[in-house]
Amino acid sequence: MRRGQKRVFFPLLAIALCLCIANVDAGTTLQPPVKLKWHHYRQDTTCKYAEEFVRHQVELFWKEDRSITAKLLRLLYSDCFVTGCDASILLDGPDSEKTAPQNSGDAVHLAGGPAYPVFTGRRDGVISKAAMVDLPSPSISGGEALAYFKSRGLDVLDMGTLLGAHSMGRTHCRYILDRLYNFNNTGKPDPSMNKAFADQMRKQCPQRTKKGQSDPLVFLNPESGSKYTFTESFYKRVLSYQSVLGVDQQLLFSNDTQQITEEFAGGFEYLRRSFALSMSRMGNINVLTGNAGEIRQNCRYINNGKPQ
């Protein structure tokens, strides 16, 4: 398993997603990404049953902690949106990506979803630097968010779909204090937030923590909460102005994203199919194949021992 250690990373995420949704078929409209393969391990490696092994292990962990899905997909997002899907987020080092402030908590969770085909054969990156991490703030405008997604080769439907992963997971209060207390330096809450919901969130997120108190965590979607279920309820909350993150509420402020929100809120099937496609597209950002990168012997270190 050591030589295939990294290349089971993406199947592992896909398997975790499958476990969160019962009775969901794999997406059928996805086209194979260039240079990657369906069932790569069965064809080209000595670890024929890698995917079955990973599925079994993930299922064991998931039964103990259902939040593992949100955590794994946070890794996927943090990896793919920086230097591409090359597992650079896993590398240790005093100045590696995982030391960047944007990766210090659970501000954004691209988590949960249906089963979908995962094409494999990726290789590992050898560069991981905190300065390269440019993950956006969860308080950015809808236009800024769309520009960010487009810079990664994704479109408005991908953005509207992938933000729906906030149906699961938690965020630190520090990422929403501006919405609750000082929106755009007005000294007032975000006027786009439902007043009763804002009052509820302020009880969970005080403006200042007491001495020795850690930054509280709140669920991104109280409808899901500790159950960590992926449903269309996230979009219903957007429509009722009860989004926790500002970037999510921005989905109502353009015609395209408002239409996407309304369609997803109307039922799970359209969301299920769109999420499968957008997850596949995100998982193919700047992948390394052929002689690029390497196959790490240890996920946390490049083979010569030091990140470049």
N, C-alpha and C positions, 0 to 999 in steps of 0.2 A: 504493500500500500504506500510505501514512502515515495516512490517515484510519481505516483498518481495523486499525491496528497493535495496539491493545489487544484488540480483539474477536477476534483470532486466538489470544489467550492460552490460552483453554480448549480449543479444538480442538487446539492444539499439544500440550497435555498428553495429550489423548485419543489423539492419533496416536502419541506416545511410548509410551503404554501398549500400543497395538496392536503396536508393533514388538517388544515384549519377549516376546510369547506367539505362537507360530506356530499357525496353523490353529484359531483361536478365533473363533467367530461372534459377532456383535453381540448384546447382550441384546435380547430381543423382548417383554419384559413392561413396559417403561418407558412411562409416560404423559408427554406433552409438558408441561413446566413452564409455568405461567401467564406469558403475554406473551413467552416465548422461542419460537424457531422452529427447526425442522430444516432445514438448508441455508439459513440466513439470508442468507449472502453471495450465493448464486446468485439469490436473489429480490429483495433490497432494496438491493444496493450495486453500484458500478461495478467491484468487484474480484471478478468471477464465479468465478475459479479460485483464490481465496485458500486454501482448504483443501488443494487439490492442491499448491500452492506450498509451504505450510508442511510438509506431509507429506514432500515431497522434501528440504527443508532439514533437517528433524529426522532423517530417515534418514541423511543424510550425517554429521551430528554423532554419531548413535548408533553408526555403524560405527566411529568413532574412539574413542568413550568410552561404554560401556554404562551407566555409572553416571548418565548424564544423566536416565534415567527417575526414579530416586530423587530427584535434585536438583529436577527439575521438579515432582514431587509434593510435595516439601517446600514449595515455593513455594505450591502450591495450598492445602495445609493451613494454612500460616502466614497466608495471605490470608483464606480463608473463615472461619476460626474466630475472627478478631478483629473486624473491622467488617463482615464479609460478603464475598462474592466480587466485589470491586470494584477489584482490582489495586492497592490502597493499599500493599501490601508492596513494590511496585516503586519507589515514590517516593523520591527522594534528599532529604536535608535533615539538619541537625545534630541534629534530634530526631524523625526519622521512625521508622516501625515497624522498619525494618531495623537501627536502632541499638540496639534493646532487647536486653538480655542473653539473652532466650529465643531470639533469632534469630542468636546469635553463632556457632553451630556446627550439628552435625547430630544433635541429641539425639533427635529424633523424625522418622521418615521414613514418610509415608503414600505408599508407592511400589509401582509395578507393578500389573498386573491385566489383565483381558480387554478386548477391544474393546467399546464400548458407544456408543449414540447420544448425541451431545452437542448440546444445543439452545442456540442462540446468539442474540445481540442485546443482550448486556450492555453497560452503559456504565461509565465509570471514576469512581471516587470522587475527592474532592478533599481529603480529610482523612487524614492519616497521622501519628500521634503515638506515640512509644515508650510513654508512660504508658497507652495503651489496650491494649497487648499483655498478655493474661492467659493465655497458653498454660501449661498445667499442667506440673508436674515429672513426669518419667518414674518417680518413686518414689511417686506417690500411690496410695491404696488403690483397690480396685475400685469401691467405693461412690462415692468422690469422682470417679473417672473417669466413671462413668455419669451422675452429676449434671451434669458438665461437658458431656457429649454431649447430654443432654436439654435443657440450656439453649440449645443450638443447634438444637433441633427434631429431633434424632436419637434413636433408641431403642437398646435393649440389643443388638439384632441388628446395627445399624449399628456400634456400638462393637466388638463381637466380630469383625465382618467387617473393618473398617478397620484395626484393630490388626494384622491379618494382613499388612498392607503391610510390616511389619517383617521380612518374608521377605527383604527386600532392604535394602541401605544400611549405613551405619556410624554409630557414636556415639562421642563423646569419653569417655575413661575417667572423667572427673570426674563424669559422670552416673550411674555405677554403683559408685563407691568406697564409698558407704554400704552397699550390699549385700555388698561383698566384705570389708569390714574392720570396720564399726561399725554394724550394722543396729539401728535404733531405739535408738542410743546404748548398745548392750550391749557394744561392744568385740569383737563376734564377727560372723561372716558371717551372711547371711540363711539361717535354717534351712530355708527352702523351696527353696533352690538345691542341686541335686545336688552332692555333695561333690567328686567328681572334676572336674566342670565348674568349680566355684568355684576349685579349685586351678589349673586351666588358665587361667582368666581373671585370677587374681592374677599369673601370670607375665607376662601382657600388660599389666596395669594395676598398676604398683607403687603402694604407698600414698603415696609422695612421689616426685616427679620430681627428677632431678638438676639442678643449676644449668645453665641454658641449654637444658634439654631441654623440648620442647613436649609438650603433653598428647596422649598416644597415641590413635589411633583403632582401634576394634575393630569387626568385622562384627556386625551385629545377629542374623544367622543364618549361622553358619559353614557350614551345608549349602549355602547359596547362594554366599556369599563373593564373590570377584571376578567370578564368572559373572553375577551380578545376575539370577538367574532367580526367577520368582514361582511357587511351588508350595505344596502343603499341608504341606511339611516344617516350617514355622514352628509349626503346631499340634501336630505330633508332638513337637517339642522342648518345648512347653509341658507336654504330658502326661508327659514324662520329667523335668520340673523342670530344664530346661536353657535357660530364658529369660534373655536378657541383661538386659533391662529389668524392673524390679520390677512395673510396671503390666501387663506381658504375663503374668507368672506369676500375677497376680491373677485371670486368667480361670478358674482352677480353683477359686476360693474362693466361688463362688455357683452354685446349681443351674442357673440359666439359662445363664450363660456357660460352665460346664463342659459342658453339653449341646451348645452351639454349637461348642466346641472339639473335642469328640469327633466330631461330624458332619463338620466340615471336615477333621479329620485322617484320616477314613475315605476321602476321595477328593476330587479336584479339582473335579468338576462342580458340586456344590452351592456350593462356595466361589466358583467362577467366576461363577455367576448372582447370588449374593448380593453379590459385590464390585461387579459392574456396577451393580446397583440402588443400593447405598450410595454409590458414587462419584457417581452422578447426583444423589442427594439432597443430598450434601455440596456439590456444585457449584451448588446453588440456594439457598444460605443468603444471604438479604438481598441479592439481586441488584438492581441499578439498571437501570431501563428507562424508556422514554418521555423525559420532560424532566429526569429526575433525573441528577445527575452531569454528565459531559461525555465527549466522545471526544477523548482526548489526542492531540496532535500528536507528542509524545515520551513514551514510556512512563515515563520517569524524572522528569518534571516536569508539573505541571498547566499549563494553557494560559496562566494569568496569571503563571507563573514561580515561585510560592511556595506550598508546602503550607500549608493552613489549620490 
